[in-house]
Amino acid sequence: MRPTLFYDARLKGISPSGNGDKLIIEYQGREIFLPADSANAQHYEKRLKASGNEAGLIGLARQVRRRTPGNRRAGVFYRFDAYCDQTLRRAFDLDDYEYLDNSYNLNCIGWRNAKNPDGFLAPRGILPGEDGRFVSDNTEKYLFAIPFEFIELATRMKTDPATLLKTFIADTCNLQSTPELPRADGLSGRGTEAFRKARDYLRTAWRLKKDFF
């Protein structure tokens, strides 16, 4: 059985086939062909051609599930995400580091790069950005009841209430998670226009002064 995660894989190219595109990666000295998520494969095929980089790109190949036309069940594919910092490498020897008096390192994994040769920890689930930077998760949990009307609204929008609320929070606070500076909390707004309208809503609904923010 193939692994679900290929850290520090080198993407060499995209191989078209009758059964769909395949990612050609070099992993631990071996060349491997992985069934590719089509949209992701097209993106990186263009990126590799535009860069002219024959050495390829270093990044993470991970397993994803998605439905294809004509199939009821989701198929297993792989998507590739290039490291923003191409000197970034996984430091598996740091994964066991724990500080029992501090929850900061909870569920963190180890990395190294040119700027941090001794290594550092980053939350599991994100790829550190430029120079290994990322925004730590400083969120707090709140438990409250959500009315059916809001649930119905989210359903009609083909999303869920939590995602809708998180997106509004990100828009209001102008939070952006980018490859260069990923956010461990996963919050990311919809852009400048959404940010402006979210702030306008708060000013109107709460009768805030224009200079409140």
Secondary structure by P-SEA (a helix, b strand, c coil): cccccccbbbbcccccccccbbbbcccccbbbbcccaaaaaaaaaaaaaaaccccccbbbbbbbbbbcccccbbbbbbbbbcccccccccccccccccccccccccbbbbbccccccccccccccccccccccccccbbbbbbbbbcaaaaaaaaaacccaaaaaaaaaaaaabbbbcccbbbccccccccaaaaaaaaaaaaaaaccccccc
